[in-house]
Amino acid sequence: MPHKITIVGGGSSTFTPALMKLFAGSRVLSGSAITLMDISEHRLDVMSRLCKLLVKKTRAELEIRATTDRRAALAGADFVITSIAAGGFDAWEHDIEIPAKYGIFMTTADTIGPGGIMRAFRHIPALVAVCRDLGEVSPNAWVFNYTNPASANVFAMRKAGARKVVSLCSGTVLPRRGGWGMGGFGPDEVMLPAPAAGINHCAAVTELKLKDGRDAFPAVRERLDYPVTKWILDTYGILPYPASHWVEFYPALCRLEEPYQGRAQGLKMKYGTIHIMDHERERAAKWEQLVQQWAGGEGEDASLDALPESEGIEVVDIIESLLENRGETFVVNVPNHGAIPNLPDHAIVEVSSTVNAYGIHPIHAGPLPEPIAAHMRQHIAVEELTAEAALTGSRGLALEAFLEDLHVQAHLLPEEAEKLMDEMLAAHVRWTPAFT
């Protein structure tokens, strides 16, 4: 049966081609219409031409549509995938560099901390607008959000009335397929999918068994070389993934290894290196140039093998499990509803979930180690304050979110926190009009 799938942010030169690899190979979605929606006519045109070329090359039975009209793109949709980047790399650069002036350094700054808060302020209004349109033109559509920060975004979307919306993360493929996140164990060595629980970018495999039923964690310990992963496993008995993101949830781990001299990007930290936006821009420009050449019939022929990696993108598998009532297990960001008893019931948690024709159902994971849960509860409180501030445009709630953030608390006095917030809001004013 044909279905309509809409990609909001469909002009992306990395995410959309990776999705197309999956759509082209899906038997279940054969005959479906893929609608690309983006605010950039140029990027949309390039992606539309590339997708049509790939459909023709692979002989996939898919119809490709493109529009800048969001409401038209959403009308009649069965599934909606959101992957937007309001402000792009310029805004992300502000998220890294402005807090650095105040002594706050983070490797990625896309989920928590001042940068994560600002990213939510930029994205929540647009994502809520998508959900409100869907409520009128496609009320039964599923929404799969890939836009960070995953937890705050879904909390806000549900607060605004959306119900069939979850967040997905490319990192959550690990508990299903093994690999480095399992201490190097592959799917032929351990029982997968392994149970996972936590919050986005701070989740963990809570149990792992070898094929013969023995506990795999002792063997995992012998293979670990990343100190943070080893610390969490040794201290709390859970296997964090991705550990590089866990670092940001603990301000004490975010320490510079070289002096700050007015520019944070590229600086070495105790556990990682701060993202360099010029590298991100170069990567995006490379893919943009490549897909433009393919779409224009120039250079090397378009090839699925040359497209951006799609291994961590499970949305097509999830859609297929919904449609065919497979009852497969995926790690999804959903309302807790008791799945992790020592986290708030209404929190958005990243947890193993069963996917079948009746929906997406979080599996009871049991309590996390209480020190871990206590730490997560404070981050959850910040996410909820952030979402409320973005929904209302309240500077008071925005300040409360900043003041509650662990990185801000570790470095700034209250008046300094307010100064930081004001500077960041001023830098992002084009993308956060609700706070003007």
LOMAR-316430 format. One record per residue: x, y, z of N, C-alpha, C, O, CB in turn. Coordinates in steps of 0.02 Angstrom, whole numbers, plus 50000, padded with zeros to 5 digits. Atoms other than C-alpha are relative to their C-alpha. Glycine has a CB too. Layout:
XYZXYZXYZXYZXYZ...
END
This chain:
500424994050000500005000050000500445006350000500895006850042499525000050062499594993950003500745017049951499885004450061499335004650090499855004049936500044995549943501115029450089500325006749981500725007049935500344996950063499704993550010501555047850097500465001550058500255001450116499465005549992499494998449949503155052250190500275007049985500485008449929500574994750000499764993250009503655070350216500645001150041500664999250100499465005250021499384998449966505415075950260500045007650008500145011249959500624997349961499944992849986505435093150343500745001450014501034998950062499555002250062499274999250001507195099450313500284995749944500864993749946500314998050068499825004550055507245089350152500545002549954500774998849911499414998549960499454997450040508555100750074500684998250025501185000249995499945007449995499355001949971509925093350183500414995749952500164990849925499914996350066499585003750047511385087350077500324993950031500644990049997500555004549974499735006049968511875074150206499444995450023499464989450010500435001950060500525004249971510295068050293499534997149946499384991249948499605003950051500485002450049509125066950143500294994649954499954989649943499765005849957499725005550040510305056750030500074993550040499964988150013500675001949972499955006049959510615044850176499324996650008499274990550005500295001750069500685002849996508735042650197499814996649935499494991349935499505005550017500205002750065508525039650011500304993049988499994988949956500225004749944499715006850005509715024650021499524995050033499434989450007500704999850035500445004549963508505017150147499324999349965499064993849960499905002450071500645000350035506905021750055500044995749937499604991749923499765007149982499925003750063507575014649892500044992550011499854988649968500625002349963499925007249987507934997949975499424997050038499444991150056500624998950039500555002449960506274996350066499454996949957499145000349916499715005650042500555003350035505054983449997499335002550025498875003449986500054992450008500634998149969503704989050119499765006849974499165007949967500075000250075500184993250021503755007150059499985000949924499915006549900500485005050030500044999550073503755003149874499335003049978498815001250004500084993049968500604996650024502515014249782499845006450038499355009850021499424995450002500154994249957502585027949914500245006549968500665006549923500324999250069499804993350022502755046649886500425003150054500235003350112499375004549984499554996649953504215055649968499985007549984500185009649930500734997249994500044992750010503915074349989500555003450039500605002750100499325002750021499474996149969505415085450023499755007050013499495010249967500645000149956500204993149983505035101750114500595003650031500915001050077499385000050048499464996049973506305115350148499855007449987499495009049940500694998049970500104992850012506345134350164500485002749947500385008349923500085003950065499524997950051507815135250042499814997049933499854990949924500724997950020500185002450067507245134049861500604996849965500524991849930499715005749957499405002650033509035131149803500164992950024500244988449983500605004550012499835006649974509405116549919499464995049982499604989249967500095000350076500565004450017507685109349886500044997649928499924991849914499335003550013499945001950070507955109649698500554994949989500464990149952500135006349957499445004750007509645101049713499814993150025499934988049992500615002750038500185006449971508965087449827499464996549961499474990449954499785000950072500545002950040507415084849722500284996649938500104991049921499485005349981499715002850061508445082149565500424993850016500414988949980500435005249965499595005749981509655070649655499564993950017499704988449995500455001750059500435005649979508265060049732499664996849940499604990749936499475002450050500315002850061507395058149564500514996049960500344990849931499705005749957499475003650035509045053049487500144993250033500224988249998500645004149997499875006249964509335039949622499434995049993499544989049987500125001550074500585004450011507565033149605500044996749931499914990849924499345004050007499945002750068507835031149419500564994949996500494989649965500125005749949499425004350004509545023249442499884993350035500104988150011500615003450031500125006149962508945010649572499354996549981499204991050006499985001650074500655002650021507275007649487499524999250059499094994850059500094993249964500455000249942506425010849654499335002849980499295007849944500305004050059500684997650015504545013049644499815005250052499425003950098499484994150000500124994449955504515029849732499865006249959500165007349907500605001150048500144993650032503775046549684500315005550043500205005750104499225001149991499664994649964504815061849732499645006649986499545008549928500755000549979500314993450005503945078349766500415004950041500785003050086499254999850025499634994849963504645094949829499595006350004499265008249956500695001449967500374993749991503895110949900500305003950058500575001050105499254998650011499814995849943504315125650011499385001550044499445004950095500315006649975500624998949963502495125850071499914994550052499734988850036499395000249951500015005149947502525116950239499324996750006499284990550010500205003150066500675002749990500655114850256499814995349943499504990049954499495005750006500145004350057500505107750081500404993550004500154988149986500155003649934499585005949994501945095850114499724995150052499804989050045500715002050019500255004249946501095089350272499314997149986499124992150016499995004050063500685002350014499355087250200500004992849975500334991149926499665004649948500065006950020498915068850190500594995650019500624989849999499914999649928499415003949982500575063150265499834994450049499424995350094500545004650030500055005649953500675046250351500575000350050500484998650109500004993349963499404999649958502425048950419500385006449983500445008349925500464993749989499634993850009503415064850446500674999350036500704997250094499605006250028499325000249972505295065750476500255007150004500275010649953500484995449958499774993149993505965082050547500755000050015500994996650061499625003650057499284999249990507805086650532500185007049976500375007949918500414994549962499884993150018508055105450535500605002750039500814999750089499385004350013499424996949966509495116850584499925007649994500255010849953500684997649968500124992750002508855134450617500655003650018500965002450070499445001950050499394996249989510325146350602500624996549975501154999749969500085001350072499455003750029511445132650533500645000250042500615000550103500155002749932499355000249966513295132550575500175006650034500545006750083500554998249951499874993549968513325151150616499715000050071500055002250118499695005749959500305000149934512115148650760500364995050046500464996450105499254998149995499645004949960513035133050818500665002950025500885001650081500144993649957499374996849979514645143150821499885004650060500295004750106500295004049941500174995949942513815155550938499914995750063500124997650118499355004149987500135004549943513285140851049500644997850034500654996550094499604994049977499365002149973515105136151071500415005950026500685005750081500404996349947499534994649985516025152751071499765004950054500175007250094500145003849937500234995149949514915164051178500084997250071500345000750114499275002049987499885002749933514885152351330500744999550018500935000250076499684993150006499285000449987516775150251311500275006450030500735006250071500384998349936499794993649972516985168751350499875000450075500185004250111499655005849965500185000149930516195164851518500304993950037500134992650094499244999950007499675005649968517275149551552499654993349993499834988650027500105001450070500375006250010516055136251491500224996949933500114999949880499235001250001499735003450059516835123851368499674993249992499664989250039500764999450004500325006350015515925109351286500214997849930500305002049886499225000450007499765002450064516445098151142499495001049943499685002649887500184992750005500514999850052514785098351048499485005450011499305009049964499654993349996500474994649981513555109851139499354999849959499095005149941500335006749991500625000450040512025103251045499424997150040498874996350012500114995949939500535003449962511025095251187499855003450066499275004850081500204992850013500084996849935511315103251357500475005950004500805007649955500134994950058499594994049993512225118251428499685005949965499155005249935500714998749972500284994150033511935135851363499874998949926499375001349899500465006050008500105001450071512155129751184499404995749986499034997049939500614996749971500585004350009510875115951202499355003750013498855002649978500044994150046500594995949986509635128251278499835004449941499265004849920500105004350063500124995650057509855140351134499774996149938499354998549900500635004149984500215004150058509695126551005499264998250007498894998349958500424993549995500715001449989508025121851084499585006249987499045005749957499894997550071500374993850013507465140051080499925001349925499415004049904500365006050033500054999050073507835140450892499534995049968499174996749921500694999449969500355005350036507005123950849499294998750023498864996849982500384993750006500665001849974505495121950961499435003849964498945000649946499975001550074500564996650035504415135650878499854996949932499274996149914500155007349992500115002950066504675127950705499704993050005499264991349966500664999749961500255006849993504365110150764499284999950026498874995850004500444996050048500694999549975502795115150860499545002249944498974999949940499965005050059500414997950057502165123950703499854994149954499294993649927500365005549961500115006150040502385107550608499444995950031498994993649996500654995849994500505004149966501355098350739499315003249997498804999749991500214998950073500654996750004499985111450738499694999449931499094998449924500075007450019500265001150068499835110350549499754992949992499224991749964500555001549948500205007050006499775091450561499344998750035498934994750011500544995550028500635000949964498375092650688499405001849958498844999449971500005004150062500554997950043497325100750552499974996249934499434994949908500055007349987500015003050067497875092150391500174992649999500014989149951500495003749956499825007149996498555075050447500054997850072500594996250096500674998549962499985001149927498065071750628500254993150021500444992250079499335001050029499795006849982498525053250622500724998449981500944992749988499544995049969499325001250023500285055450555500484998950059500415002150111500255005849957499455000949953501785049050651500545005249984500695006449926500284992849998499454995350008503175061850679500634997150031500634995350090499845007050031499365002449976504975055950695500505005849997500695008049943500254993849958499564994149997506105069950753500734998150008500914994250052499795004550059499285000949995507975069750721500365006450019500975006750020500284997449933499714993549984508245087950771500195000350074499794998450117499515005649982499784999149931509265091350928499795006850028499695011549990500764999250005499945005249950509035093451073499384995650002498824998150011500125003050069500555004650011507955077951056499485000150055498885000150041500274993049992500475000549945507185077551229499575006350008498965005950012500374998650065500374993749991506715095851249499525001249942498975003749952500495005950006500434998950058506015096351072499364995950004498824998549993500384998349936500595004349997504845081551096499565002050059498955001850054500204992650006500404997749943504315087751268499575005949979498975006149996500465001950059500374994150023503805104351188499464998149950498905000749953500475005149971500485002050051502935096051040499404996650031498834997750011500344995449948500565003349965501905085251156499635004950044499025004450051500264994150041500324994949959501555099851271499525004149957499015006549981500525004550033500424996250046500835108651118499434996049972499034998649932500435002749944500585004050020499625094251089500154994149956499704989949946499535004349965499845005750042500545081950977500054993650042500284993950099500665001149962499985006249963500395063751030500424994649965500784990949998499304997550011499635005250036501135052750894500675002949976500815003249917499594997349939499354997150016502865060650902500524997250047500424996950108499985007750005499435002549962504525053250959500635002949969500635005349913500024992150000499354998150026506345057850940500424993849988500384988950025500365004950047499535005450015507645046550861500705003049998500795009049987499824996649933499304997750000509535047550870500424994749965500334988749977500265001250072499605004950036510805039350756500434995950047500624990350030500455003549949499605003749952511795034150911499644994150030499964989550056500235004550054500375005349967510395022750971500014993549961499704988649982499295002250012499935006350037510805009750838500434995150039500374989050028500295001249930499505004349968512155002850954499714994150038499974988650030500405004150047500265005949963511074992051070499694994749955499564989249979499505002350050500295005050045510354983350916500534996149962500464990049952499535003449950499535003250047511884979650811500694998950028501114996049993500055004149939499345001149972513374979550927500515004949973500335010449953500224993049986499474995550023515044986950877500365003250058500375000650114499715005449955499574997049950516154998850971499625001850064499915001750118500345006249973500394998249941514745004051087499904994250047499704995150105499345002849980500065006049958514714986151153500684997450019500774991450029499604994649963499335002249982516544985851196500334996149944500774992049956499994995950063499715003450058516934979751021499654993649981499834990549931500704998650013500355006250016515734964951025499525001249941499195006349937499614997550061500454999750056514774961650865499374995950012499324992550063500344997649937500645003549990513024954350841500064992550001499604989150024499525002049946499915007249998513724936850821500274997650067500324991650079500474997849944499705001949936514474937350996499555001350060499624998050112500645003850010500434998249943513124945151107499274999749979499114999849920500185006950027500715000150013511244944451124499745007149989499795011450033499624996650059500264993450018510464959451036499274999449977499074994249952500435003249944499814993549972509534970751049500074999850075499694996450110499495005249981499894999649929510214974451221499565005450030499435010549997500745001450016500434994949970509094984051343500395006550014500965006450036499704997450065499694993549991509465002651352499535004650037498925004050031500215003149932500424995349963508855016651464500425006150018501025005750027499714996750064499674993849981509255034751506499635005849967499035005549956500745000049979500264994450038508995051451420500455001149940501014998749939499945006450044499634999350063509575056751248500715002650012500815007550047499635004549953499284998549995511475057451234500284998650069500865000250083500125007249982499765002149933511585050951413499624993650019499324993250072499895005650054500345006449989510885033251397500524994550007501124995649993499514998549942499535005549988511655016451436499684993349986499074992549993500275000250071500215006950003511534998051400500014997550072500534997650105500474995649954500065001949930510914991351567500194992750013500314990750070499305001250024499835007049993511304973051534500234997549932499974999649880499404995750026499745002850063512284963351403500214992850012500594991350058500595004249972499855007149992512384944551381500364997349939500224999149882499364996150012499695003750053513534933651280499504994949972498984993750003500654996550024500465004750032512734921051163499844993950044499314990850037500284997649934500125005749956512914907551296499645001950064499544997750108500654996550017500394997849943511954918051422500415003250056500125005950103499634994450028499584997049948513444923951527500005007649995499905010449941500714997349997499944992749997513614942051582500605002149958501164999749968500085002450073499464997950045514644950851448500415005850029500955007350004499715002149934499654994149975515154965851554500724998750023501155002950010499615002950057499305001249982516724957651628500474999949939501025002649941500074993550038499605000150061517364954451452500045006949968500555008749939499724994949950500004993250027516854971951398500535004350035500895008150003499315003250007499514996149961517914979451539500704999049973501105003849971499974998150074499335001450024519454970951469500155003449934500735004549917500094992449993499904997050066519194979051299499965007750001500145010949951499494997349952500114992849999518824996851356500665003850004501115001950041499565001950059499424995749996520105010351325499815007450011500245011650022500414999449936500224993149988519045026151346499845000850074499404997350099499375001849956500074999649927519175031651529499295001350025499094998650077500455005350025500674998449976517415038651542499554993949998499174992750045499695005749957500405006150004516605022651482500184995250056499754992350089500114996549931499775004549947517675012551603499775002550069499564998550111500774999449998500214997249936517255024351747499274998550014499094996350068500135007550002500725001249991515375022951721499864992650011499474990950056499615002649939500135007249993515415004051699500264997450067499914993650100500334996149942499715002349937516565001151849499615002650060499534999050110500735002150005500314996849942515635013151964499264998350006499014997250061500085007449996500735000649997513815010651916499734993749967499134992249973499705005949967500225006450028513744994151820499575000549938499204995949923499634996450051500354999250064513015001051658500505002449948501025005349965499405005150007499544998450054513815003751488499755006149961499275005549924500084993949952500264993950030513625021751428500125000249924500634997749899500325006150032499904998850072513375026251245499645006549982499125007750011499754994049957499294999750017513955037051164500375003750056500165009150077500115003649932499654997349941515205040651303500255007049988500315010950036500584995550019499754993250014515855056251215499465005250016499635010850035500215000649927500544995449981514145064251243499895000050076499735005250105499354998049965500065000249927514075058351424500455005150034500265008150084500164992950026499534995349971515585069251459499675006850011499785009950063500615000849954500304993449995514545084851428499495000450056499345005950080499675001949934500494999949946513285079751560500325000650069499985001350119499584993649997499624999349938514645080951693500505005749992501045004749964500364993350018499564994250009515425098351700500724998750023501195001449994499735005950037499325001349975516915091651799500434996549948501054996849952499974995850063499635003550052517405081251646500175004649941500575002749897499614994149975499914995550056517375096351529500585004950015500475010850028499355004049984499414996049983519145102651558500455000849939500574996149901500394996850058499544998650054520305111051435500694997050015500904996750072500055007549988499325002449994522015103551402500505005149971501105004049974500074993349964499574994750026522685119451321499655006750013499045006950022500154999149924500294993549979522425138051356499505002849950499585002149889500565005050010500504996450041520915147551292500275007049986500455010750031499315000350036499744993450020521475162851194499525003749955499715006949906500684999149965500514996450038519835169551128499634996049948499154998549919500315005749968500355004450047519325154951017499994993050030500514990150044500355000149930500085006649969518645138651086500064994349949500334989049966499344999650034500025005550048518435128450926500714997349986501195001049975499695002549934499375003350013519805115750901500434998750061500924995150058500395004049952499615001149940520445116351080499934992950025499394990050024499795005050054500015006749972520925099751156499735000350071499905004750111500704996849999500265000749932519955094551310500244993450029500544989349994499225000349999499795006249967520275080851436499724994049963500064988949956499784999950073500335005650034519045069751343499695002449934499085002749928499464996850045500254998050066518895075851163500285006649977500725009550009499255000450002499804993650031519115091151054499375003949983498885001049959500444998949937500594995950014517915105651034499885000449925500355001549886500095007150030500204999950070516975105150870500265006349964500275011849993499244999649994499784994450041517655116050730499495001049945499394996649903500724998749969500544998950048516275123850627500245000449928499884998549882499645006450017499744999850068517385126750476500054993049971499954992049912500685003549998499995006950023517615107950467499304997649982499214994149932500314995450054500695001750015515735105750475499785003249934499445000149894499535002250058500184996550062515525118750338500334996749939500014996049887500205007450003499645003350056516835110150229499674993349983499594991649924500744998950018500335006450012515985093350252499345001049963499204997649913499874996350066500644998750033514285100450206500105002549929499735000649883499595005150040499874997350068515025109950057500224994549952500054994649893500555005550004499785005550042515835094049993499414996049974499364994549915500484995350039500595003750021514185084649993499555004249955499265001649907499614997650061500414995550042513275099849922500275000149929499884999649881499995007150029499704999750067514505100749777499904993449963499754993349904500755001650005500075006550031514425082049746499294998849975499194996749918500194994550049500685001350021512535081049742499785004849945499375003049902499535000550059500154995450055512435096549632500274997349934499944997749882500295007050014499715002950061513595088149507499584994249975499434993749916500734997750012500425005750021512565072249509499335002349974499104999949922499904995350059500664997750021510925081549498500035003549932499545003449895499715004750052499924996550064511605091449351500284995649945500404997949890500445006050008499745004650050512245076049261500745000849987500984998849934499635000849937499294998950008514075080749287500404995250043500154992550092500185007350016499545003849958515565071149353499804992750005499464990049962500045003150068500125007149988515465053649424499254998650005498875002650032500354997750064500705001849996513805044649408499784999350073500184997250116499874993449962500275000649932512705045049562500024992750021499844988249983499275002750004499955006849975512985029749669499774999950072499965004250112500724997349994500225000749931512125023949828500604999050046500595001350103499514994250006499425001449958513815018049892500385006350019500725006450071500474995249965499634993949986514525035649884499615004950043499885010150062500195003449935500414995449961513095043649981500204999950074500534995250096499254998349991499854999949929513245048750164499774993750036499284990650016499695006250033500145006149962513225034550291499305000150030499085005250057500524999150056500685000549974511485028550341499924994850054499364993450075499514998649944500045005749954511915014650464499625001850064499234997750089500694997650018500314998349937511325024150617499295002749995498995004450046500415005050035500674997250010509675030050542499504994249996499494990549947499975004449936500455005849996508305017750594499275001749985498844997449995500054997050068500694998050007506745027450549499624995749950499034994249960499955007349978500345004250049506355016750397499844993150030499304990450018500434999149936500145006349965506515000850501499405000750047498994996250052500624997750040500554998949953505335008350629499335000749963498834997849984500135006450042500614999450040504055013350497499774993149976499184991549978500125004749940500175006750023504124995750426499714995750057499244991950046500614996549969500255003949943503864988250599499305002250020498884998150040500475000850060500684997549987502344999450625499514997249949498964995049966499995007749998500455002050054501594994750457499884992549999499344990349982500285002349933500065007250006501924976150467499914996550068499954990450073500614997249965500145002849934501584973750654500554995150021500414989750046499324996550000499445004649988503324966250676500154999150075500424993950095500615002549965499845000649929503474969750862500755000250014500974997350064499714993850028499284999649990505324973650844500175005150055499765009450072500355001949933499784995649946506324982650978500495005249973500975003549939500334996050057499574994550018507114999650949500105004450062499705004250108499715004149940499904995249947507845012851063499735006749976499965009449926500765000650020500384994250023506685027951052499945004950058499935002950116499304997949974500124994849949506465044451145499255001250005498945004049960500385006649982500725000049990504715043451217499845002450071500295002650113499704992949988500194998649931503735049051371500134993950044499994988350024499265002250005499785005449955504345038651519499434995350019499494989250010500305002950062500585004149980502655032551584500194993950041499924988550032499624997849938499825005349954503515022151716500534995149975500724990650012499414996250017499505004750026504785013451604500645000150042500944994850054500185001749927499424999249955506195020251714499715003050064499625009150067500585004549968500394997749943505375021551886500305005850039499935009750069499904994350047499714994549962506625033551964500175006149958500595010249978500624997550035500014993850038506465046451826499275002449996498824998350000500314999049928500694997550001504935057951813499574996549947499814995049893500005007649987500455003750044503435049551733499905003549933499815000349882499334999050035500134996350061503205063551606500635001749961500595004749908499635006450017499374998350033505045065151560500064996349933499774991049924500604998250044499845003450063505625061051384500634995950011501174998850024500095005149940499445004349986506765046051405500194996149937499784995049892499844995150057499765004250054507825035951285500014992850026500414991150070500715002249974500105006649971507295018051313499804994949946499514996749895499455000350055500215005450046507055001351225499244999949996498905000350047500284993150024500724999750011505325001051149499794994949948500154993549900499795007149978500295004650049504234988551058499605003949949499205008349967499554994650035500354996450054503584994550889499574994949962499834990249932500505003549952500455004350037502044986350814499435004249971499465010449975499724994350046500544996450033500444991050724499605004350048499235008750026499544995249965500374996149951499734998050886500395006050026500135009950066499804995650057499624994249980501125010550911500704998450024500974993150009499635003750053499325000649973502785013051001499934999850076499695004650106500465006049976500145001349930502795006051177500654999150039501014994250028499564993850008499405000949961504215008951301499984993750043499474992150072500115006150045499945006149961504814993051386500235001950071500685006050080500494994949967499804998649930504944993151576500744998150009500924992250003499554996050050499285001149994506814995151606500224999050072500784996750084500385005749969499805000149930506804995851795500395006250017500575010149972500414993750015499654994049979507695009151896500725000149978501054994949975499965000850075499294999050011509375016151846500355000550068500025001750118500135006449957499654998749937510735017051979499825006950025499845011849987500774999349990500274993849974510095030852093500455006149990500205011449973499844999350072499594994150015511625042352077499955002449928499965008449915500734998450016500094998250071511415041751888499325003349991499265008449957500074993849955500674997350007509545044751900499955007050030499635011450001499494995350033500024993449968509785059352020500325005249956500075010849950500354999850068499664995450046510995067351899499565001649940499515007349919500674997049977500434999050058509805064851753499405004250017499165008149976499774993249972500604996249981508345072251850500135007549996499695011349976499774998150070499864992850005509215089151858500035002249927499785007549910500665001750035499994998350072509545088851671499295000049972499135004249930500444995049961500695000250023507725084051642499645006450020499255009249981499634993850028500314993849977507175099051746500195005949955499775010149939500205001650072499784994650045508215110551634499664999349932499445004249904500774999849991500335001150065507485102551476499285002550003499045005749955500014992549982500704998049996505715105751538499935007650007499485010549978499664996550060500004992749996506085123751588500155003149932499845008049912500515002550052499824997650067506885126251418499414999649952499275004449916500594995949971500585000850044505365119351327499455005050017499165008049972499744992850006500524995349979504155129951429500195007149979499765010949956499904999850077499784993450020505195145551395499925001049925499695006349902500735001250020500064999550073505245141951208499275000549978499125004049930500334994149966500714999950018503365139051203499665006650017499195008749983499634994350035500334993949976502945155051296500375006449982500085011849983499924999750075499604994050012504365166851249500165003750064500315009750063499645004649952499884996849935504605170351434500745000550016501094995450021499644996150056499304999149981506295177951475500124997650072500674995350088500205007449992499935002449932505975173651657500134992650003500584990350038499395001750041499905007250002505815155151619500674998349966501014993549985499424996549963499365001050032507315156351502500575000850050501044996850051500095004949941499494998949949508355163351644500014994250050500544992150071499905006750035500035005649954507745149551759500354993849970500704990250006499274998350018499675005750033508335136651632500765000950003501124996150018499774999449927499284998749996510055144851624500264998950071500784995850080500165007249976499775000549931510185145851813500014992950026500404991250070499575004350044500045006949978509715127651834500514995549965500664990049989499304997349988499535004050038510965121451705500644998850040500905003350072500185003649933499425001949959512425112151785500645003649979501055005250021500104992649997499414996550023513745120351676500005007350024500515009950046500064999749924500064993149977513115137651719500125000350075500485004750099499315002949983499915000149928513035133251904500734998950019500975001650069499584994550031499305001549984514825126751899500475005949989501015006050017500234994149959499544994850021515545142751827499785007250015500205011650022500134999449928500234993150001514435158051847499585001850061499214997650088499595001349938500464997149952513615169051977499345001449965499335002049904500305006450032500644998750033511765172451946500005006049953499725005649898499475001150053499994994150044512095189751875500424998749937500285001649885500275006150037499605001750059513425182451759499604995549954499644996049893500674996550022500425004350040512205169151702499505004049959499385002549900499634994950044500474995850036510945182551655500345003849944500065004749890499655004950048499624996550052512275192151560500144995349942500084997349884500665002850029499895005050053512725176351464499374998949960499394998949898500254993350030500635001250035510905173051423499835005849954499645004849897499444998850050500174994150040510635190851362500455000449938500215002149884500075006450042499554999850057512175189951251499824994749948499854996049888500724999150023500185005450046511635173351176499345001549964499285000449904499964993350036500634998250032509855179251145500105005549948499795005449895499495002350052499874994750048510525194851060500334997349937500184999449881500455005450031499665002950057511655184350948499534995749957499644994949897500594995850023500465004650034510205172750902499335003349984498854999949968499884993950042500654996550005508855186150884499634998349935499024998249934500115007650006500345001750065508515181450701499624993550006499124992549970500524999449944500295006749997508065163750754499584999050063499264993850071500554994749998500395000649938507245167050924499565006150009499625009550060500464999050061500404993949995505975180850890499525000250059499315005650080499605000949936500475000149944504855175251034500285003650060499895005750103499834992950019499704996949941506095182751158500165007349990500465010450034500624996350018499854992950011506215200151080499475004350034499515010450031500035001649925
END
